[in-house]
Amino acid sequence: MIRYLKSGQTAAAKAETSTQVRLTVEGILEDIQKNGEKALRAYSEKFDKWSPASFRLSESEIEGCLKALPKQVLHDIEFAQTQIRNFALVQKAALKDVEVETIPGVVLGHKNIPVNSVGCYVPGGRYPMVASAHMSVVTAKAAGVKRIIAAAPPFEGAPHPAIVAAMHLGGATEIFAIGGVQAVAAMALGTESIAPVDMLVGPGNAYVAEAKRQLFGRVGIDLLAGPTETLIIADDSCDAEMAAVDLIGQAEHGPGSPAVLLTSSKELAEMVPGEIEKLLGWLPTGAIAREAWENNGEIILCDTVDELVAEADRIASEHVQVMTRDPEYFLKNMTNYGALFLGPRTNVAYGDKVIGTNHTLPTMKAGRYTGGLWVGKFIKTCTYQRVLTEEASALIGEYCSRLCAIENFAAHKEQADLRVRRYGKKK
């Protein structure tokens, strides 16, 4: 039996982007499309109090950011990017071009082609999200994208040196200090000084997510991301302190972030709230995490491992940390999640920052039908066909002609019939 000991907000309370957000974003996108750089500058001044001579950072400005950072910070950025790049290249190696002769004279194939240009957005409002630069820029570079532009808002009145360093070291070809909807709009729609891109990637607040939703179709996107989500699956082998830390570790992202404990241990379920209260008492981000836990935290008690799997698949969380005696069971049997973190020796923070897997993951139950950002998202798998002989063309043409007739496509049928007449056996 599944029992909900603590519930979060109802589905109605978790309504999608508000009408106000949608209308605000529509207005900004329309204005930037119509007025270009003038509108971009106006919104940057309004939202970020930022209006430099050029939004694009010069080589000397980038070099200044690099020099402003301690060597250890640069080393840590490079270490993280090495892990992410290496795993992305392994993933890319799994993508093979194919070509096969399906019947004599008919050759079908596909090629894997990188997207030509990508815009990577890196959030920098509440937290300067240095790691988001790794996840988007480094992965796009590993995929073979030729033009990678990156944008992040100013932080405390200037480009954030660590974000700029991460963009530059990751392989960005153009770096801009622009934030929010105006940054996403400029990259997707273009301005007098910014050529538009083919694809947008990267997380952001509700306004950025809505902008990506409205721009999808004009450009490709990675995901429509909501607030960060975490699910802890635990049995009585997990201690309460570790469960609490790993729940609050993601709740601190923002007040809308769900954090769920799914457990078969009644004792653990009863102990975790007390451990969370201890954490919230001393963490500098405790106020944000408390709001998230009180509004969106859940504790769910199950009797069996099969109930744990079923409930976890129903929740379809972005991050799923498994701290049970047999975490491999969940790897084998779960189907709906963004990323799995198996066993107590790993955790979501490793995935967020450094271990090598990508942290841009599906939220809002999207794990039911998609995975997260990876090197393959930047690659188009495009098919082609080649018919080598007249006999093969006539054979395919005869089938095609009859199939077109079923659908009343006369001109389609004539395409096939022409080949049959040209290449078919002479009577």
VODRENKOL-227299 format. One record per residue (C-alpha): x, y, z. Coordinates in steps of 0.001 Angstrom, whole numbers, padded with zeros to 6 digits, always signed. Example, Ala and Ser with C-alpha at 12.3 -4.5 7.8 and 13.67 -1.06 7.14 Angstrom:
2
+012300-004500+007800;+013670-001060+007140;
END
This chain:
427
+000000+000000+000000;+001225+003506-000867;+000711+006163+001815;+001344+009889+001412;+002708+011108+004746;+003470+014601+003431;+002033+016044+000242;+003074+019013-001838;+000940+021394-003817;-001957+020055-005845;-001796+019784-009617;-004060+022816-009880;-001664+024857-007749;+001185+023825-010033;-000475+025457-013018;+001766+026026-015993;+003161+029406-016953;+000719+032132-016045;-001093+034268-018548;+000898+037257-017335;+004196+035506-018100;+002970+034424-021521;+001793+037900-022481;+004954+039550-021160;+007133+037205-023189;+005027+037692-026326;+005514+041432-026061;+009274+041208-025587;+009737+038810-028493;+007616+040945-030805;+009460+044116-029795;+012926+042622-030320;+011935+041092-033650;+010645+044480-034798;+013155+046856-033224;+016278+044732-032820;+019191+046204-030888;+017204+049206-029663;+014645+046972-027934;+017336+044601-026671;+019144+047475-024977;+015932+048832-023480;+015061+045500-021859;+018619+045002-020622;+018477+048413-018940;+015036+047694-017501;+015666+044202-016108;+019416+044114-015464;+020393+047809-015206;+022982+046942-017862;+023789+048888-021042;+027431+048461-022100;+028835+049858-025325;+028701+046320-026721;+026894+043303-025308;+029435+041039-026971;+032582+040592-024910;+035848+041449-026652;+038911+039227-026519;+040488+041582-023969;+037369+041470-021762;+037373+037674-021885;+041076+037618-021046;+040389+039971-018148;+037815+037552-016746;+040288+034680-016976;+042986+036684-015199;+040544+037681-012444;+040065+034074-011367;+042321+032119-009017;+044251+029301-010692;+042334+026734-008635;+039014+027979-010037;+040300+027689-013605;+041677+024220-012837;+038327+023121-011407;+036443+024444-014445;+038824+022616-016771;+038505+019400-014763;+034696+019495-014937;+034754+020267-018657;+037129+017366-019295;+034682+014946-017661;+031707+016334-019586;+033596+016432-022895;+034914+012895-022538;+031480+011427-021859;+029926+013455-024686;+032545+012130-027107;+031809+008560-026001;+028128+009215-026656;+028922+010699-030056;+030906+007599-030971;+027728+005568-030453;+026039+007514-033281;+026911+005779-036525;+026189+006673-040126;+024496+003728-041823;+024009+002555-045402;+022346-000677-046503;+021148-002231-049757;+017639-003243-048708;+016794-005043-051946;+019021-005417-055024;+019652-001966-056433;+018042+000060-053593;+020389+001766-051119;+019125+003555-048002;+021179+005371-045410;+021422+008103-042857;+024056+010653-041935;+024561+012306-038558;+025043+016026-039178;+025769+018596-036441;+023504+021634-036206;+025310+024632-037715;+024717+027201-034958;+023560+027060-031354;+022723+029674-028733;+023514+028623-025159;+021798+030480-022322;+023421+030396-018889;+021293+031650-015955;+022846+034030-013484;+020077+035521-011396;+019874+033925-007947;+022995+031825-008578;+025730+032233-011229;+025243+028876-012967;+028786+028211-014152;+028020+024521-014647;+025293+025304-017200;+027993+026690-019490;+029804+023348-019340;+026671+021371-020102;+025627+023366-023166;+028800+024809-024693;+031100+021828-024142;+028507+019345-025376;+027718+021378-028491;+031440+021613-029236;+031843+017851-028827;+028960+017353-031273;+030802+019379-033910;+028671+022539-033919;+030607+025228-035802;+029117+028384-034277;+028349+028385-030556;+027219+031648-029048;+026637+031967-025325;+024826+034523-023219;+024497+035130-019477;+023175+038104-017516;+025541+040432-015692;+026103+039468-012067;+026366+042336-009603;+026913+044828-012402;+029457+043000-014570;+029937+039794-016559;+030592+036982-014091;+034265+035991-014592;+033748+032281-013886;+030789+032023-016294;+032773+033826-018990;+035753+031553-018380;+033570+028455-018630;+032032+029674-021887;+035424+030525-023372;+037239+027379-022256;+034257+025290-023350;+034532+026535-026924;+032038+029390-027333;+032746+031412-030473;+030832+034517-029291;+030079+035540-025695;+027411+038061-024703;+026518+039656-021386;+022723+039672-021802;+020113+038094-019571;+016598+036726-019577;+014055+036721-022379;+015950+039432-024234;+019027+037189-024492;+017052+034217-025759;+015155+036420-028228;+018324+038037-029551;+019992+034685-030174;+016936+033143-031825;+015668+036115-033842;+018892+038009-034407;+019599+041740-034218;+021760+044162-036155;+024849+042778-034396;+023830+039191-033575;+023214+036646-036335;+020370+034257-035414;+021063+030660-034423;+019412+027399-035438;+018901+026050-031915;+018530+027307-028327;+019647+025376-025255;+020029+026005-021558;+017861+026407-018451;+016303+029572-017072;+013404+030985-015098;+009712+030795-016060;+010104+033692-018502;+013058+032102-020288;+011219+028763-020471;+008164+030491-021929;+010321+032328-024454;+011808+029034-025616;+008312+027565-025889;+007132+030449-028053;+010275+030394-030211;+010181+026625-030784;+009591+026017-034460;+011490+029082-035548;+014465+027477-033832;+015045+024110-032219;+015242+023817-028444;+016596+021271-026003;+013828+021019-023394;+011035+022997-021789;+012396+022976-018266;+010439+023680-015096;+011743+023971-011525;+014427+021492-010466;+013004+018206-009131;+014542+015514-006967;+013333+012114-005811;+015083+010016-003176;+014270+006293-003223;+015442+004728+000024;+015011+001675+002212;+016130+001101+005797;+019776+000902+004698;+019763+004679+004144;+020448+006999+007065;+018205+009998+007696;+020973+012596+007540;+022009+011583+004024;+018411+011487+002783;+017754+014940+004244;+020912+016474+002796;+020189+015101-000648;+016588+016362-000574;+017524+019877+000528;+020516+019882-001822;+018078+020333-004692;+015315+022209-002853;+017671+025183-002513;+017371+025818-006274;+014168+027736-005682;+010851+027830-003839;+009093+025880-006619;+011439+022893-006535;+009792+019563-005581;+011766+017265-003263;+010268+013830-002632;+011263+011013-000294;+009944+007660-001488;+010722+004964+001045;+009826+001522+002332;+011098+002439+005825;+008579+003967+008234;+011410+004811+010626;+013282+006731+007937;+010112+008554+006897;+009604+009697+010477;+013227+010763+011051;+013871+012762+007879;+011713+015830+008743;+013735+016383+011908;+017020+016117+010005;+015713+018566+007406;+014799+021029+010149;+018378+020870+011467;+019752+021650+008004;+017384+024524+007412;+018545+026038+010673;+022112+026661+009502;+022250+026599+005701;+022728+030069+004139;+020124+029078+001545;+017788+027727+004237;+014995+030246+003639;+014654+029273-000035;+014947+025558+000714;+012388+025789+003520;+009809+027335+001221;+010435+024624-001361;+010179+021838+001235;+007062+023220+002900;+005220+023841-000381;+006544+021037-002575;+008155+018453-000313;+006606+014996-000108;+007133+011826+001914;+005629+008667+000447;+005713+005313+002226;+005521+002025+000286;+005435-001599+001392;+007253-003308-001483;+010040-002649-003960;+007543-002996-006820;+005469-000214-005288;+008599+001925-005090;+009279+001375-008795;+005668+002036-009813;+005430+005229-007775;+008815+006454-009001;+007737+005917-012598;+004492+007785-011910;+006413+010739-010481;+008923+010689-013390;+011312+012999-011546;+014167+014916-013121;+016712+013526-010645;+016278+010143-008964;+018739+009125-006266;+018538+005480-005225;+019867+004575-001781;+018746+001000-001253;+020472-002345-000780;+020035-003123-004470;+020084+000120-006505;+020714-001865-009703;+017148-003180-009454;+015877+000329-010167;+018257+000774-013094;+016868-002438-014590;+013196-001755-013891;+012530+002008-013882;+011520+003650-017161;+010584+007277-016347;+013299+009634-015080;+015760+012284-016174;+018876+010781-014592;+019591+008067-012030;+022143+008359-009233;+022812+004887-007902;+023978+004306-004353;+025052+006595-001498;+028530+007288-002917;+027090+009494-005659;+024543+012295-005549;+022757+014829-007725;+025317+017568-007028;+027974+015426-008727;+025803+015264-011836;+024956+018953-011636;+028540+020114-011512;+031325+017762-012484;+030977+014003-012945;+030369+014110-016700;+026694+013407-017375;+024613+016371-018525;+022536+018253-015968;+019966+019679-018399;+017207+017134-017794;+013455+016678-018353;+011076+018026-015703;+007291+018118-015289;+006976+014382-016083;+008695+014824-019469;+010939+011902-018498;+008066+009719-019719;+008967+010544-023325;+012398+012156-023527;+015836+012087-022024;+017966+015122-021237;+020422+017213-023193;+023235+015159-024700;+025544+015297-027669;+022866+013720-029882;+020525+016698-029356;+022933+018797-031415;+023036+016258-034242;+020467+015739-037001;+020056+012205-038285;+019175+012761-041950;+018215+010002-044368;+019020+009562-048041;+018211+007032-050760;+019882+005892-053951;+018494+003547-056634;+021289+001860-058552;+019489+000061-061366;+016596+000633-063763;+015108-002694-062706;+015003-001632-059058;+013416+001717-059916;+010713+000054-061995;+009993-002509-059278;+009657+000140-056541;+007674+002284-058989;+005029-000372-059537;+004381-000696-055799;+004487+003075-055321;+002006+003660-058141;-000592+001332-056635;-000103+002763-053144;-000515+006334-054436;-003738+005331-056169;-005174+004124-052855;-004670+007639-051482;-005857+009431-054676;-002491+011199-055086;-002447+011474-058877;+000765+013480-059228;+002577+011229-056772;+001396+008278-058874;+002726+009909-062023;+006169+010276-060437;+006214+006507-060041;+004555+005745-063365;+007129+007838-065262;+009925+005647-063879;+008004+002491-064694;+007568+003663-068287;+011194+004733-068618;+012880+001873-066819;+010424-001022-066999;+010882-004008-069264;+009946-003297-072860;+006976-005367-073949;
END
